[in-house]
Amino acid sequence: FNAAIRACEKAGEWEKALQLLSDMARSKVESDAITSHSAIRACSEAGEWEKALRFVSVMAQGKAKPNTITFNAIISACAKGGKWEKTLQLVSEMAKTNAELGLISLNAAISACEEWREALQLLTSMAQKKAELNTATLNAAISACEQSREWEMALHVFTRISRNRIQLDAITFGNAINACRTGDKWEKALHLFSIMLQSDVECNMISFRAAISACEKGGE
């Protein structure tokens, strides 16, 4: 059964994986950690976060406990589904175990946050644990600030990136420039664009448009 369920997971056939689990139950074959993890990942990768959560609850009551891979799979699924509150709840539950939040899941969790405070709190928490952060992590945090029209916090995160010597990219600059644009800070937007032109970062159309839009909004 395990081999078949893992094959379904890899093929993205989550419904077949669930059918096999039902067949196991009817045959009175006890599922183990491998079975449960594979089923959860199959549902998670298909975006079926609700079904994946049910399996996590079942696992918590049995012998097989959720591990790092399981948590990361379900966190990514909830994040992709826009369920940021559930995502943060899972991150909190994960912190109580020995499981480690993966970088991909961290980035997904921050991106899913609709509240910039939650995004920065998560970022700060992981930084305090000396977790390895990358450009995508901080880009997601800047984007969360931008969407909340918190241009000052966006620039704070941008400065933090520079100090930590994490490589900047066009998305980093684009998000920061857009944050300044939404805050009607066209001078700061142009300053960021100037820094971008002097750096090794290749400019793209998004960055150009963001800078032009900031000037137009400022009447310049």
Solvent accessible surface area in square Angstrom, and as a share of the most:
residue,aa,sasa,rsa
1,F,100,0.42
2,N,44,0.22
3,A,81,0.63
4,A,43,0.33
5,I,0,0.00
6,R,107,0.39
7,A,59,0.46
8,C,16,0.09
9,E,18,0.08
10,K,161,0.68
11,A,72,0.56
12,G,40,0.39
13,E,71,0.32
14,W,45,0.16
15,E,112,0.50
16,K,119,0.51
17,A,0,0.00
18,L,34,0.17
19,Q,94,0.42
20,L,39,0.19
21,L,25,0.13
22,S,47,0.30
23,D,40,0.21
24,M,6,0.03
25,A,72,0.55
26,R,162,0.59
27,S,67,0.43
28,K,187,0.79
29,V,65,0.37
30,E,135,0.61
31,S,51,0.33
32,D,64,0.33
33,A,38,0.30
34,I,86,0.43
35,T,0,0.00
36,S,13,0.08
37,H,16,0.07
38,S,0,0.00
39,A,0,0.00
40,I,0,0.00
41,R,43,0.16
42,A,0,0.00
43,C,0,0.00
44,S,6,0.04
45,E,122,0.55
46,A,45,0.35
47,G,41,0.40
48,E,54,0.24
49,W,49,0.17
50,E,98,0.44
51,K,63,0.27
52,A,0,0.00
53,L,30,0.15
54,R,148,0.54
55,F,44,0.18
56,V,16,0.09
57,S,62,0.40
58,V,97,0.56
59,M,8,0.03
60,A,56,0.44
61,Q,160,0.71
62,G,35,0.34
63,K,183,0.77
64,A,22,0.17
65,K,116,0.49
66,P,24,0.15
67,N,57,0.29
68,T,47,0.27
69,I,97,0.49
70,T,0,0.00
71,F,11,0.04
72,N,29,0.15
73,A,17,0.13
74,I,0,0.00
75,I,0,0.00
76,S,17,0.11
77,A,3,0.02
78,C,0,0.00
79,A,10,0.08
80,K,163,0.69
81,G,40,0.38
82,G,40,0.38
83,K,83,0.35
84,W,38,0.13
85,E,121,0.54
86,K,62,0.26
87,T,0,0.00
88,L,32,0.16
89,Q,89,0.40
90,L,5,0.03
91,V,20,0.11
92,S,57,0.37
93,E,65,0.29
94,M,4,0.02
95,A,62,0.48
96,K,169,0.71
97,T,63,0.37
98,N,156,0.80
99,A,18,0.14
100,E,131,0.59
101,L,27,0.14
102,G,25,0.24
103,L,57,0.28
104,I,142,0.72
105,S,3,0.02
106,L,2,0.01
107,N,21,0.11
108,A,21,0.16
109,A,0,0.00
110,I,0,0.00
111,S,73,0.47
112,A,14,0.11
113,C,5,0.03
114,E,119,0.53
115,E,78,0.35
116,W,36,0.13
117,R,154,0.56
118,E,58,0.26
119,A,0,0.00
120,L,21,0.10
121,Q,122,0.54
122,L,13,0.06
123,L,1,0.01
124,T,52,0.30
125,S,39,0.25
126,M,14,0.06
127,A,30,0.24
128,Q,139,0.62
129,K,122,0.52
130,K,186,0.79
131,A,32,0.25
132,E,144,0.65
133,L,26,0.13
134,N,53,0.27
135,T,25,0.14
136,A,50,0.39
137,T,0,0.00
138,L,0,0.00
139,N,10,0.05
140,A,11,0.09
141,A,0,0.00
142,I,0,0.00
143,S,26,0.17
144,A,8,0.06
145,C,0,0.00
146,E,31,0.14
147,Q,135,0.60
148,S,36,0.23
149,R,142,0.52
150,E,55,0.25
151,W,46,0.16
152,E,110,0.49
153,M,56,0.25
154,A,0,0.00
155,L,35,0.17
156,H,101,0.45
157,V,1,0.00
158,F,16,0.07
159,T,57,0.33
160,R,57,0.21
161,I,0,0.00
162,S,56,0.36
163,R,190,0.69
164,N,78,0.40
165,R,225,0.82
166,I,31,0.16
167,Q,148,0.66
168,L,35,0.18
169,D,46,0.24
170,A,17,0.13
171,I,100,0.51
172,T,0,0.00
173,F,0,0.00
174,G,2,0.02
175,N,23,0.12
176,A,0,0.00
177,I,0,0.00
178,N,26,0.13
179,A,0,0.00
180,C,0,0.00
181,R,60,0.22
182,T,19,0.11
183,G,18,0.17
184,D,87,0.45
185,K,69,0.29
186,W,63,0.22
187,E,98,0.44
188,K,84,0.36
189,A,0,0.00
190,L,63,0.32
191,H,116,0.52
192,L,8,0.04
193,F,25,0.10
194,S,43,0.28
195,I,62,0.31
196,M,0,0.00
197,L,100,0.50
198,Q,148,0.66
199,S,43,0.28
200,D,153,0.79
201,V,26,0.15
202,E,149,0.67
203,C,34,0.21
204,N,52,0.27
205,M,116,0.52
206,I,110,0.56
207,S,0,0.00
208,F,81,0.34
209,R,153,0.56
210,A,5,0.04
211,A,4,0.03
212,I,97,0.49
213,S,37,0.24
214,A,1,0.01
215,C,23,0.14
216,E,125,0.56
217,K,97,0.41
218,G,32,0.31
219,G,68,0.65
220,E,120,0.54
